[in-house]
Amino acid sequence: MATPKKHIDKIRRKKFSIGGELNPLMEDLHQAVKNLSAELYAKDVHFLMELIQNAEDNEYPEGVNPSLELIIISEDITGTGAPTTLLIFNNEKGFSSKNIESICSVGRSTKKGNRKRGYIGEKGLLLNGG
């Protein structure tokens, strides 16, 4: 089984052409998701509400008080040429491989159909809508 970092690196290369061969459909997909996200999330603050909602939906170890911290740094730690990076810290149990695949895809939320378990989000656009 691959380490979490290797799993994420593979997704970055294959799905997003980061550090790998450029996918010619990437720009079209990016524009489609961007337009869809703009219609769904007409206000800029909705992105922050989605982050908070995701923290609410997370699973936490027994006896842990949930926390969420957002920090913006003036450094491109992703290697994508961005002028800043948003760091998100949350003390949840952590992502499974299935969760990672889900947040890097459009409309494949692991929360879909789980409202009875208390999940609020299920659109599957947060990490794809930039």
C-alpha positions as CSV (number, residue, x, y, z in Angstrom):
1,M,0.0,0.0,0.0
2,A,1.3,3.5,-0.9
3,T,2.1,6.0,1.8
4,P,-0.4,8.9,2.0
5,K,2.1,11.3,0.4
6,K,2.7,8.9,-2.5
7,H,-1.0,8.5,-3.0
8,I,-1.5,12.3,-3.1
9,D,1.5,12.7,-5.4
10,K,0.0,10.2,-7.8
11,I,-3.4,12.0,-7.8
12,R,-1.6,15.3,-8.4
13,R,0.3,13.9,-11.4
14,K,-2.5,11.8,-13.0
15,K,-5.5,14.0,-12.4
16,F,-4.1,17.5,-12.2
17,S,-0.9,17.3,-14.3
18,I,1.2,18.7,-11.4
19,G,4.7,17.4,-11.7
20,G,3.7,15.1,-14.6
21,E,2.7,15.2,-18.3
22,L,0.3,18.0,-19.2
23,N,-3.2,16.8,-19.8
24,P,-4.7,18.7,-22.7
25,L,-8.2,18.5,-21.2
26,M,-7.2,20.1,-17.9
27,E,-7.9,23.7,-18.9
28,D,-11.4,22.8,-20.2
29,L,-12.2,20.8,-17.1
30,H,-10.9,23.6,-14.9
31,Q,-13.1,26.2,-16.7
32,A,-16.1,23.9,-16.5
33,V,-15.7,23.4,-12.7
34,K,-14.9,27.0,-12.2
35,N,-18.1,28.1,-14.0
36,L,-20.2,25.5,-12.1
37,S,-18.7,26.6,-8.8
38,A,-19.3,30.3,-9.6
39,E,-23.0,29.6,-10.1
40,L,-23.3,27.4,-7.0
41,Y,-21.2,29.6,-4.8
42,A,-22.0,33.1,-5.9
43,K,-20.5,34.8,-2.8
44,D,-16.8,34.6,-2.1
45,V,-17.4,33.8,1.5
46,H,-19.1,30.6,0.6
47,F,-15.7,28.9,0.1
48,L,-15.0,29.6,3.8
49,M,-18.4,28.3,4.8
50,E,-17.6,25.1,2.9
51,L,-14.4,24.7,4.8
52,I,-16.2,25.1,8.1
53,Q,-19.0,22.7,7.0
54,N,-16.4,20.1,6.1
55,A,-14.8,20.4,9.6
56,E,-18.3,19.9,11.0
57,D,-18.8,16.8,8.9
58,N,-15.4,15.3,9.9
59,E,-14.9,12.4,12.3
60,Y,-13.0,13.1,15.5
61,P,-11.3,10.8,18.0
62,E,-13.2,10.1,21.2
63,G,-12.8,12.9,23.8
64,V,-11.3,15.4,21.3
65,N,-12.7,18.9,21.0
66,P,-12.8,19.7,17.2
67,S,-10.7,22.6,16.0
68,L,-10.2,24.3,12.7
69,E,-7.4,26.8,11.8
70,L,-6.9,28.7,8.5
71,I,-3.6,30.4,7.8
72,I,-2.6,32.3,4.6
73,I,1.1,32.4,3.9
74,S,3.0,34.4,1.2
75,E,4.7,31.3,-0.2
76,D,3.8,28.8,-3.0
77,I,4.3,25.5,-1.3
78,T,2.3,23.7,-4.0
79,G,4.7,24.4,-6.9
80,T,1.8,25.8,-9.0
81,G,3.0,29.4,-9.2
82,A,0.4,30.7,-6.7
83,P,1.4,33.9,-4.9
84,T,0.0,32.6,-1.6
85,T,-1.1,29.4,0.0
86,L,-4.0,28.7,2.3
87,L,-3.1,26.2,5.0
88,I,-6.0,24.4,6.7
89,F,-5.4,22.6,10.0
90,N,-8.1,20.4,11.6
91,N,-7.7,17.8,14.4
92,E,-10.0,15.2,12.7
93,K,-9.1,11.5,12.5
94,G,-7.7,12.0,9.1
95,F,-8.5,11.1,5.5
96,S,-8.8,7.6,4.2
97,S,-7.6,6.9,0.6
98,K,-11.3,6.9,-0.4
99,N,-11.7,10.4,1.1
100,I,-8.6,11.7,-0.8
101,E,-10.0,10.3,-4.1
102,S,-13.3,11.9,-3.3
103,I,-12.1,15.4,-2.6
104,C,-9.9,15.4,-5.7
105,S,-13.0,14.5,-7.9
106,V,-16.1,16.3,-9.0
107,G,-19.4,15.0,-7.7
108,R,-18.0,11.9,-5.9
109,S,-18.5,12.9,-2.3
110,T,-18.2,10.2,0.3
111,K,-20.9,12.1,2.2
112,K,-23.5,11.8,-0.6
113,G,-26.7,10.1,0.7
114,N,-25.4,10.3,4.4
115,R,-27.6,13.2,5.7
116,K,-29.0,10.8,8.3
117,R,-25.5,10.4,9.8
118,G,-25.4,14.2,10.2
119,Y,-23.3,15.2,7.1
120,I,-24.3,18.5,5.6
121,G,-22.0,18.8,2.6
122,E,-22.2,16.5,-0.4
123,K,-21.6,18.5,-3.6
124,G,-18.0,17.4,-4.1
125,L,-16.8,20.7,-5.5
126,L,-14.7,22.3,-2.8
127,L,-11.2,21.4,-3.8
128,N,-12.0,21.5,-7.5
129,G,-13.7,24.9,-7.7
130,G,-10.6,27.2,-7.7
